[in-house]
Every structure is written in C-alpha cells, then in structure tokens.
Amino acid sequence: MFETVDTPAVLIDQEIAERNIQRYQAYCDKHGIALRPHIKTHKTREFARQQVMAGAMGITCQKISEAQVMADAGLDDILITYNILGSDKLKRLRALADRTKLSVTADNRFVVEGLSRTFAAAPKPLTVLVECDSGARRCGVTTPAEAMELAQIIVEAAGLSFGGLMTYPAVGGTEKVETWMREALALCADAGIDCGTVSSGGSPDMWSAHLAPVVTEYRVGTYIYNDRSLVAGGVCRWQDCALTVLATVVSTPAPDRAVIDAGSKILTSDLLGLKGHGHVLGRDDLSILSLSEEHGCVTSSEGATRLTVGDRVRIVPNHCCVVSNMMDRVNLHRGDNLEGPRKVAARGCVI
Amino acid sequence: MFETVDTPAVLIDQEIAERNIQRYQAYCDKHGIALRPHIKTHKTREFARQQVMAGAMGITCQKISEAQVMADAGLDDILITYNILGSDKLKRLRALADRTKLSVTADNRFVVEGLSRTFAAAPKPLTVLVECDSGARRCGVTTPAEAMELAQIIVEAAGLSFGGLMTYPAVGGTEKVETWMREALALCADAGIDCGTVSSGGSPDMWSAHLAPVVTEYRVGTYIYNDRSLVAGGVCRWQDCALTVLATVVSTPAPDRAVIDAGSKILTSDLLGLKGHGHVLGRDDLSILSLSEEHGCVTSSEGATRLTVGDRVRIVPNHCCVVSNMMDRVNLHRGDNLEGPRKVAARGCVI
C-alpha cells in the first residue's frame, strides 16, 4: 500500500477532500448560508483556493501568521476569529489589512481599544465582529446585553467598522445559537446598530446549520478531511475521511500486542472524548491503546492482532486538524494512485 | 516579562538546562554509569554537543532522521533505540553508518535480517543491541530466554556486531531491570555470548539508576529541561524546569475564567496521568482546565482568576519533549536576560 511512501506519513485522498468540499458547499448554497471554511484543518494554500473556487465567500484563520500565509497565496477575504493584542501582532495585522480584505473578532474592550488605536489612521477601517459565548465556555461575551454593549463600542471606535456577531457554539448548540443571537440582534436593533453578519460554525453540527436561520455565515474546518470524532458523532462515514496516517508494524512482542511506528508525534494525544488513538481502516477489531512519542500499541478485541512486523496499516486519527500541524508535508493520492507530496504551508503558525 | 518575545512562545533557561546536564553527569560519574542522553527532549544541535562536552559518551535518537541531524552537527556516537525496517530507512541507515559511530536496537528476527542484509557488505559491522521488555509493555522481547536467542541470531548474522541489551523500563521498574537483565546475562554467558553494554533509561527513575548495578549505560531525555510530570513524580523542583511556555491572557469572559493564547498546538494534549495542562509558575491556585488548538482555559481554586487581558503567564508543561516538537524555534534566556532564538533542528523528525 503506497510502497514508495516511507512511514509514518500523512495521506490525503484528494478525491474525498474535493467531494467533502463540494457536498458542504451545496448544502450551504441550498440553505442560503455563506460558507467561510477554517483553514486550520488542512493548512495548505491549494485547498484554501479550492474551497473558494467551489463557492466559499472567504476563509477563516485563527492566527495572523496563518492569515499571512493565506494572503501570500492570494486568498483575499480572511476572518481571523481571535482576540488580537500586543504591539507586534497589531503591527502585523495592520500590514496585512493593507493587502487583503480582513476582519477579526473581539470579546472585550481592551482588545477593541488596541485595534482602534492601530487602525485609527488607516486608509480603510478594520471590520470587527463581537465574539459571543453561546455555550461553549471558551472566548466570547457571555450575554446578549454584553454583545450589544461591545458592538456599540466598536461602532463608536475610530478606525473600526462593526461587522456583526460571531460564535463558536458548543456541540449540539444550534438551537441555543438561534435564541442567543436573536436576542442580541434585537438588542442591537433597539440601539440602532445593524449587525451585518451572524457567523456560527463547527463541524460536529454542520448538517444542522440551517436550523439556526439567524446565522448568515458558517465556519467549518474539519469537514474537508473528517476524522474519527466526526464518524463517532454520526457526521460522516469512514469513506468520507480524506486524511489517514500510514504506519508500519515494527514489533509484535506478543500475539495479542503489536507496535506501530506512529505515536503522538503524528497522531497526537487528542482524544476528543474517544477511547484509543485512532481507527485502523478495515480492522474494526483493533484498538490503538496507548501512544508514546514514536510508538503506538495496538491490541485486538479478538485477542490475537494477526499483525506481522512489516505490515502497513492506515489510521483515521481522532482529530485530523492537529495531525496536519505535525507534518511539514502530506502525501496526496486519489484512491490507489499516489500524486505526490504537498507542503503544509501554515503548519506551526501559533503567533 | 520578556516583552520582546511575542506569545505563545517556548522559553529555555540555559542556566537551568546546563545545571541539569552537569548535575546528572556528576551522578553518573559518581556511580560509574555511562550516560547517553536522548536528544528527543531538546532536539537541538547545541544542547547535544553540550551534553557530550559535559561527559556523555554519546547520544540516543529515536529515528534515523533525528540521527542524521545530529551527525550533521558533528555528534559521532549515536544509538538509535528503534526497530528499523523498510528499504528506504535501511539505505539511509547504511549511509549514516559510513560517517558516524552508529548502533541500533532490535527486538525481532525480521528486523535483524533486514539489518544484516544491509550491512553484510559494509566496511564495518553495525552494532545491534537486543531490546528487552522489562515491564513497560512497549517494544522488546518479553523473556530473558528470548533475549539470549535473539542475541545469538545477531552474533551469527553477517554484517552485524552484537552490542548488548537495552531496555526502556516501566516507571518504578529499576529493581525489575536488575533481575531481568541478570537473568538474561547469565543465559547469554552460558551460551558463550558476551553482552558488552546493558543500557537502561528513563527520567522518572533517573536518581535510582545506581540501584540496578547491572546497568552500564543510562539513557535519559527529559532531565535536561524537566517538566510538570517529573515535579509531580518528585524527580525535580519547579526551579529545575528549564522549558516554559510564555502565554498571554487574551480573554476574561468571567471573573472565574480566563483564556490564554497557548493551546494544544504548543502545550500538546499529553497528560502523563496529570489533571490539567500545565503549571502556571507563581500561581499554584490556577489550573489550565482545557485546551483547544489555540486557546487554554484557566480557572482558579480561589474562584476569581485575578487575571486581566494582556497579562503574561509562564507555564511548565506536563511533558516538555513533545512541546519541543511543536516549535521551529525556542527562545533562550538566562534568568531574566533574553539571549535569542535557537532553531529546533530535529523538530518533526518522525521518519
């Protein structure tokens, strides 16, 4: 299986990725939702371009460094869903805004003040959305009233243009998004503030995005590759998983135990609530019980693993986004045909 | 705190790292144990050289790609503690052996056969140690009798030289190493096989290495930086931790909850049996409760976090080795004095 690819390696089935892009774009088109994919999953220039070519209105990034890579690749409508602060980052943000259509989010006055200072003298205002916590308990103002207050501050701030509301909901939180955002919109309307965009997201609930009609824009990352967490959540099937890890059995110390050359340095320790560290395609009986950095320990529900040193396995990881970040290059293929390596241009962009 | 370093960032206190190198070298010298540090923790050329300059007999790597980086940096006695197989890797191993003193481990006949085929016509034989499972249940032959049998196969194999026995013990397994290895040595002696080296390792039990006098060589990685797992295990103190992650508070959605800009893309999801994702220096009350890729959620045992947007914190991660692998560069300092960036030359070497 892909004998010319040395292991461990990340494989991307282009055919599946393209199908995933098309299928969700069609869903969004059908429901009149603007799609703004998050590039954190693939971190490649080529897939970002393909997402936009397929109909996405633009892309989402999490850090300025990611957005810089994407702007260099010609992407020209980028939302950074992150509170940006600190003089270095603000300087880079300002430079980036000069060469691409850029928007950001903020959930507090301190961040808005920094953005305003930075863009007060800019040729065009920076679009800022208010990040709202509709239940995920990460970032975001915690009540619709606070959302309206921060929107008001942005409206009045020099150099900024209020872009609307944004949330990253909890899994299963579609209904909550609808009520939360409706309330915030009503408060904003009462205050004479127009909320252009209501942006929600998340792959786990991607097929119920239309059940929150308040949402005008949906951000989704994992959908392009899919992973074990989304299969477990009923969002997709194994045959929809574009990213797999190719590994070799390097040791079979006992009949009931095999060791593969993929450890946490490629599969990562992300569990996302699952047991074990990935699904071995075609072998439902196998579990990747534990990982160290360069080893994965495999057992079978049937007792004997029936694996031999030198065997190759393909693994759907628990969480594909973090796997993309572990590798400088991935290996593209279409079904059984290998196409070659692709640089993960935005790998390691944490700043 | 290090205002010129943008966050999130990895900081390495050189003074602490050098002290850790010296201290454990002194322990090994005192007990007559040869030290062979594992470079997986720092992955830098400079620290590998410093370890050897301090008295280490050589270094340990886990993959050929790591060993290639270290050979390029002039390191010339490298043990790769991994079953190496596959034509690409064997070709690279052969090339590497031509330019540095190299040894590897094997725990099965299939791997030994591949090594033998590769080195049969080499100008000098490749040294191969038998990997033994003394209780960690990862790789390794599972009984002393199997160790002797594989040693015999190596002794008889063309192109190979039998180098001795190697184990990566379970935590708390020092006593088990002693009895396991004594038994294997006795069986080898009966068969007329001389075991030159008995190599053990592991930072959690580094201070009891001398309690297994059968061990001639000790491999230790984490000791150079230390981390939260080793503090929890009583191996070191917070002031012995050389690697920290510098992060900024980007959001305080509620008084009892703050969000920092360090997530699993820098701290990783490794738990090593701990709760939470790192220790905030100087703030014993804080817990890093959960991570997403670019966010860490912080709570306090006192209720209010007393953190403000823009505050900086320094975090000792659960597991320092995996953090080194997330960054292209780390920032060196000595106490409060910043020294500059250093390339993590062997980052991402999984092949």
Interface residues (C-beta under 8 A of the other chain):
Chain A: D6 T7 P8 A9 K40 Q62 K63 Y82 N83 L85 G86 D88 K89 D107 N108 F110 V111 D133 R137 R138 C139 G140 V141 T142 T248 V250 S251 T252 P253 A254 R257 V259 S264 K265 I266 T268 S269 D270 L271 S292 E293 E294 H295 C297 T308 V309 G310 C321 V322 N325 M326 M327 D328 G348 V350 I351
Chain B: D6 T7 P8 A9 K40 Q62 K63 Y82 N83 L85 G86 D88 K89 D107 N108 F110 V111 D133 R137 R138 C139 G140 V141 T142 T248 V250 S251 T252 P253 A254 R257 V259 S264 K265 I266 T268 S269 D270 L271 S292 E293 E294 H295 C297 T308 V309 G310 C321 V322 N325 M326 M327 D328 G348 V350 I351
